[in-house]
Amino acid sequence: MELKEQFSQTIKLKDGRLLGYGEFGDPKGEPIFHFHGFPGSRLEGLFADEVCKRAGVRFIGIDRPGMGLSTFKKNRTILDWPDDVVELANALGFDKFSVEGVSGGGPYAAACAYKIPAQLKACGIIGGLGPATLSKEGMQKSGRILFSIARTMPWLLQFFLWASIGRKSKSLETTKEMIKKSSKNLPEPDKKLIEDPIVVMYFAKGTQEAFRQGSKGPAHDAKLYAKDWGFKLQDISPNVKVYLWHGELDIDVPISMGRAMAEAIPNCEATYFPNDAHISTAINHFDEIIKKFKTN
């Protein structure tokens, strides 16, 4: 699968780092910045390309530091992220824009709603991870283990992620096989999607990019999830409309966490899908998700 040039771009930030991003959808459309899951990359935008073309949305996926094409940043925090987003928005000529984060990108979308509310048209959180203090009831064992390592043995994360995912992502075929094997314990809606070779291809491409520079970037991301985020969900500006979508069958980020986030965020409109899980919520409902942003 050949990647188009617009899917792999960079800008140089004020501090000298490179920020990687990819543009999908309609190049003249309304801008929405996409914050990828964990581990992930800007190439998650591949899932959105056709839908966003039809909807008239300029969908821009961004690599977090140390992943994909973005330079690693030592000691970064979740609240550093909105500054990178603003630099990219300025470079692309956007005064106002929307942001959206899926899974591990959720905390970064929330950080933007907290830190740069005046520049946001809307904020979306799709199956988004919540603060570590929220309920983890219903979370599968692998997620609990990752949280536990991040909290008690953060020094082990880089090795753990490389051994479990990174080393297998060197080849596209081994990455696809890894994804298929990992789907065996998933809820039926997610398992069904992983049977689609196009879905597996997109996930494999995104995973390979996540570990393009090794496991240092993803490991730092995992550490941040387990720490205090530097702000409270309750302190997000009520002037920002936050949309939250969550599958009730989700075992990666359990519905208990999604409901707690929706209750905590001041101006939040939550939609729950009783027959969807983690992956299927974003993929099966992306048309209606994008339409929500168009109403702002």
N, C-alpha and C positions, 0 to 999 in steps of 0.2 A: 504493500500500500504506500503510494507516494504522498508525501505531505506537501500541501500547497505552501508557497512562500509566506502568505499572510498568516499561516498557522504558527510560524516560528520567527518572532521578531524580538528585538531588544531595544531598550533605551538606557542611556547612562544617567544614573541618578546623581544628585548633587554631591553625595559622599564618595562617588567614584564606582559604586557597585553597578552591575548590570541587572536590569529587571526584565525577565522574559515574559512575553505575552503572545497570544494568538487571537486573531480576529475571525469571527464566524458570523454567519447570517448575512444580513443586509448592510453593506458598507456605508449606506446613507441613512440607516435606520436610527431609532432611539437607542442611546447607549445603556447597556447593562454590563457591569463588571461581574464576572463569575469567579468565586473563590472555591478552589477544588477541595475534594475530600482528602482523607488520610489513608494510605499514602496516595498522592495523586499529582496532577500537573495541569497545565493550561490545556492539554489535549482532551480533557473532559468535554471541551467545547465541541468536539466532533459529534457528540450525541445531539447537540442543539442546532447544528448548522442548518439543516433543511427547515426545521420548525421556525427558526428565527428569520430565515429568508422569507417565508410566507407571511410571518407576522410583522415584518418591517422593523426588526430589532437588530442592532449592531451588538453582538454578543462577544465580550472580550474576556478570555480566560487568562489569568495571571499565575505564573509560577511563584510560589513562596521561596524565600531565601534558602539556597542550598539544594533546591530541586529544579529540575528542568534546566532552563537557561539562566536562572537567577543566581547571582553571587551569594554565597553563604555570609551571614551576618552574625558575628559572635555576640552573645548576650542579648539578642533581640527579644522583645516582648510582644505579646498580642497587640498591645496598644501602639506599637511602632508601625503596625501594618497600614493604618489609615494614611500615614504620611507618604508611604510609597504609592498608594492608590491616588492620592491627590497629585503627586508629581506626574504620574502617568496621565491622569485626566487633563492636567494643564498642557502636557506635551501634545495630546490629541485634540486640544481645543474645546474641552467640555467645561462649561460653567456648573451645570447640574447634571446628575446622573443617578442611576439606581445601582444597587449592589445586591448580590445574591450568593449565598453560601450553602453548599450541600455537605452534610455529614461533618467531617472535620473542618470544613470551611465555614460552618455556622458561627463559631466564636469570632471569626474575623469579620463577618457581616455584622454581628452584634457590636463589635468594637467600632465599626464605622458609624453605626446608628448612634452610639454614645459620643464619639469624639468629633465627628464632622456632620452633625445633623443638618446644618444650613445648606450643605451641598447635595444632600440626598433628596431625590424624588420619592423613593421608596426603598425598603429593605426586605429581602426575602430569606427565609431560613428553611431549608428542605431536609428533613430528617437530621437536623443539626444537633451536634454534640453540645451538651450543657456543662456548666461548671461541675467539678468533681464532687462538690458537696451535695448535689442533687441525687435523687433516687436512682439506683442502678438496677432496681428490681426488673427482671426480665432480660437483662443483658447476658449474651452468651459468654461462655467461659473464657474464650480467647481475649475478648474485650476487657474482662475483669483482670486477667493476668497482665495485660498491657498497662492498665491503670496502676496496678499494684507495683510493677517494676518501675514505672515512671515516678511513682511517689516514694518508693523505699530504696530503689537501686538505680537511679537515673544514669549512672556511669555504665550500666550494662546494656542500655537501650541500643546503642549503635551496633554492638556485636549481635544482639538478639535480632534486630531488624535485618541486618545483612545476612545472618545465617538462615532466617526464616523466609525472607522475600528477596532481598537484594541480589544474592549470588545466583538465584534462579532466573533473574530478569535480564541476564545478558543476552539470551537468545529469545526471539519472539515466540518460537514454538514451545520452549520450556516455560515461558511466562503464561502462555495460553493453557498449558497443561496444569500448571499450578492453580490458576484461577478455576478451572473446571473441577479439580480435586477439592478445593476449598469450599465449593458450592454444595457439597453433599449434605451438610447439616443445616443448610439454609431453609427458611420457610418456602413453601411451594411457589409463590409468586416470583420470588427472586431466583429460585432454582430454574424455573421455566425460562426466564430471560437469559440465563447463562448458557442455555442450550442453543441459543441463537449465535451462529458463528460471527456475525457482524458485531454483536454486543461484546463478545469475547475479544474480538480483534481490537475494538476501541479501548476496552479495559486494559488489554495487554500493552498497547501503545502508551497509555497514560501511566501505567506502572513502570514501564521501562524508563520513561522520562523522569519519574519521581526519584529513581535511583541512578540517574545519569552521572551524578557526581559522587556516588557512593551512598552510604546510609547516614552521614552526618546531619544533613538537612532534615530528613524525616525523623531522626532521633530527637533533634531539638524541638521539632513540632510536637512530638509526643510528650516531652517534658513540660511544655507550656500548657497542655490540656490539663495536666494533673495539678498545676500550680494555681494560685489565685490569679485571676485574669487582669487584675488592676482596676476593675470597675464592677459595679453590681448591675444586674439586669434591670433592677428597679429604677436605676438612675439614667436609663436610656431616655432621651428626650421624647416627651409625648407628641412633639411636633412631627416626628418621623413615623410614617405608617409602616408597621412591620407585619409582614405576612408570614405565617408559619404553616407548613404542611408536614404531616407525619403519618406514617403507616402504623396501624395498630398491631400488625404482626411483626414489627421490626424487632430483631434481637441484637442488632449491632448498636443502635441507639434506641433503647426501649421507649415505648409510648409514655411510661411514667415520667421519664425525663422531659419528653416533649411537652406534656401537659403542664409540668411544673414551670417550664420556661414561658409558656404562653400566659400563665397566671402572673408571672413576675414582670413581664415586659409591659409597660404602660399602655401603649396604643397598638395592641396586637390583635390581628384577626387570624384565628387558627382554624385550619381545616384538617380533619382526621379521616383517614381512609381505612375502613374496617377490614377490607380484603386485600390490603397491600402491605408490603414490608419495606426494607431499607432501599433496595435498588429499584423496585417496581414503582414506588411512590414518585420518584423523580422522572423515570422514563415513561411510565404509562400516563402520567398526568401533566406532562410538560407543556402541552398546548394550552391547557387552562391556567397553568402557572404563569406562563408568559403573558396571557391576556390580562391577568390581574395587574401586571406592571403597566400595561398600556392604558389603564384607566386613570393613572395618576398624572 
